[in-house]
Amino acid sequence: MTIVTVTPNTSVDRTLEVPRFAIGGHLRGRLLRQQPGGKGVNVARCLAVLGVQSLVTGFVGRRELPLFRESLPPVVASELVPVAEPTRTNTTILDPERGTDTHIRETGFAVRTQEVEALLAKLRAIATPDAVVVFCGSLPPGMTAAALGSLLAACRERGAEVAADLNGADLGAAVAARPLLIKPNVEELGECLGRDLSEAGEGQLLTAARALCDRVGTVLLTRGREGALAVRSGEALAASVEIGVPRNTVGCGDALLAGYLAGLWRGSAFSDALRLAVACGAAQALADAPGHLSPELAENLAKAARIRHLP
């Protein structure tokens, strides 16, 4: 099994530590980390921590392309597509005294038709019958849902499985491609189904996830500190694991997805893949930047994870 992550809207992620952060005035802080990011890049970095090889593709500003190539772990292959505009910068501000994290997200570069066509050609070369191609994150300006559908269709035509961790409005295109897996949060699942699930209980969320199981292999629904639901035809599980105060919530969903994919790559049982998934999400919450979770902590949390079989 080959795992390919596709990140249409990559970023350069800066993490700052600013004690007693507040709006206005002059504050002192320190740069903890600066690294290439975007959801698919984060997934690949987490997979590398877990000892799983992967390949990343997607768009990146031509100026930042060397930074991305040089900073990726050795087990992550790069097939990124350069675009004319610069890569956005996303900033996370950690306040160690108040225990808060603040996230500032830029919109990102606009892509042109010929750049989308270049990514389409790249995917046609990469997608093989043993591959799972995972589409992650938001679409940049200039990339339409129809273009996303073309990318998904090209992978399926090449015999690859597809999976998606996309914004709710874009999940519909992925569902139409009959994916192996989707990983929405509660808000994104609601957007995909055209309903408000913000106040839904576990039973309602289970019903909502099951509404997609005729077109989706597995719905992996993330619920923040409450863990995750994993729903497929004829089976549903809930998983959670207890940790202390989170340090940084950025990338937790990406780590959870990486843990689940690592479980599939290892040939683990459904419940064991879900255990590793929630453990990786929890371990990421205790790290200072995406993809820098402790693999030992993740494995220990997996052993402590609580799994429930749902009716």
LINFENCOR-V70257 format. One record per residue. N is the residue number from 1. SS is DSSP state (H for helix, E for strand, L for the rest). OMEGA is omega in whole degrees, 0 to 359 (NA if undefined). Layout:
[[N:SS:OMEGA] [N:SS:OMEGA]]
This chain:
[[1:L:177] [2:E:180] [3:E:178] [4:E:175] [5:E:180] [6:E:180] [7:E:181] [8:L:186] [9:L:181] [10:L:182] [11:E:164] [12:E:187] [13:E:177] [14:E:177] [15:E:180] [16:E:172] [17:E:183] [18:L:178] [19:L:179] [20:L:179] [21:L:177] [22:L:179] [23:L:178] [24:L:178] [25:L:180] [26:L:184] [27:L:176] [28:L:178] [29:L:176] [30:E:179] [31:E:178] [32:E:184] [33:E:170] [34:E:184] [35:E:173] [36:E:182] [37:E:194] [38:L:192] [39:H:181] [40:H:176] [41:H:177] [42:H:178] [43:H:181] [44:H:179] [45:H:177] [46:H:177] [47:H:179] [48:H:177] [49:H:181] [50:L:177] [51:L:182] [52:L:176] [53:L:176] [54:E:178] [55:E:179] [56:E:171] [57:E:186] [58:E:182] [59:E:173] [60:E:177] [61:E:183] [62:H:181] [63:H:184] [64:H:184] [65:H:178] [66:H:179] [67:H:180] [68:H:183] [69:H:185] [70:H:188] [71:H:181] [72:L:177] [73:L:182] [74:L:182] [75:L:178] [76:E:177] [77:E:183] [78:E:173] [79:E:184] [80:E:182] [81:E:181] [82:E:175] [83:E:188] [84:L:185] [85:L:181] [86:L:176] [87:L:179] [88:E:173] [89:E:174] [90:E:185] [91:E:173] [92:E:180] [93:E:179] [94:E:175] [95:E:184] [96:L:181] [97:L:180] [98:L:181] [99:L:181] [100:E:171] [101:E:183] [102:E:186] [103:E:178] [104:E:186] [105:L:175] [106:L:184] [107:L:180] [108:L:182] [109:L:170] [110:L:179] [111:L:181] [112:L:183] [113:H:182] [114:H:177] [115:H:175] [116:H:178] [117:H:178] [118:H:177] [119:H:177] [120:H:178] [121:H:179] [122:H:181] [123:H:177] [124:H:178] [125:H:185] [126:H:187] [127:L:179] [128:L:182] [129:L:179] [130:L:186] [131:E:166] [132:E:182] [133:E:188] [134:E:179] [135:E:192] [136:E:168] [137:E:183] [138:L:174] [139:L:179] [140:L:174] [141:L:181] [142:L:178] [143:L:185] [144:L:174] [145:H:178] [146:H:178] [147:H:175] [148:H:178] [149:H:178] [150:H:178] [151:H:178] [152:H:181] [153:H:180] [154:H:179] [155:H:179] [156:H:179] [157:H:179] [158:L:178] [159:L:181] [160:L:167] [161:E:175] [162:E:176] [163:E:186] [164:E:167] [165:E:188] [166:E:173] [167:L:186] [168:H:181] [169:H:182] [170:H:181] [171:H:180] [172:H:179] [173:H:179] [174:H:179] [175:H:179] [176:H:179] [177:L:179] [178:L:187] [179:L:172] [180:L:190] [181:E:164] [182:E:181] [183:L:176] [184:L:162] [185:E:185] [186:H:180] [187:H:182] [188:H:177] [189:H:178] [190:H:177] [191:H:181] [192:H:183] [193:H:180] [194:L:179] [195:L:179] [196:L:180] [197:L:187] [198:L:180] [199:L:185] [200:L:174] [201:L:184] [202:H:181] [203:H:179] [204:H:178] [205:H:178] [206:H:178] [207:H:180] [208:H:179] [209:H:181] [210:H:179] [211:L:181] [212:L:189] [213:L:174] [214:L:181] [215:L:186] [216:L:179] [217:L:179] [218:E:170] [219:E:178] [220:E:188] [221:E:181] [222:E:185] [223:L:178] [224:H:182] [225:H:179] [226:H:176] [227:L:186] [228:E:168] [229:E:174] [230:E:188] [231:E:172] [232:E:184] [233:L:176] [234:L:183] [235:E:177] [236:E:181] [237:E:170] [238:E:181] [239:E:176] [240:E:177] [241:L:183] [242:L:173] [243:L:175] [244:L:181] [245:L:179] [246:L:176] [247:L:186] [248:L:184] [249:L:180] [250:L:175] [251:L:182] [252:H:177] [253:H:178] [254:H:178] [255:H:178] [256:H:178] [257:H:179] [258:H:179] [259:H:179] [260:H:178] [261:H:177] [262:H:176] [263:H:176] [264:H:181] [265:H:179] [266:H:184] [267:L:183] [268:L:173] [269:L:181] [270:H:182] [271:H:180] [272:H:176] [273:H:179] [274:H:175] [275:H:181] [276:H:180] [277:H:183] [278:H:178] [279:H:179] [280:H:176] [281:H:179] [282:H:179] [283:H:178] [284:H:180] [285:H:180] [286:L:178] [287:L:184] [288:L:182] [289:L:181] [290:L:176] [291:L:181] [292:L:176] [293:L:177] [294:L:179] [295:H:178] [296:H:178] [297:H:179] [298:H:180] [299:H:178] [300:H:178] [301:H:177] [302:H:179] [303:H:182] [304:H:183] [305:L:179] [306:E:179] [307:E:176] [308:E:174] [309:E:185] [310:L:181] [311:L:NA]]
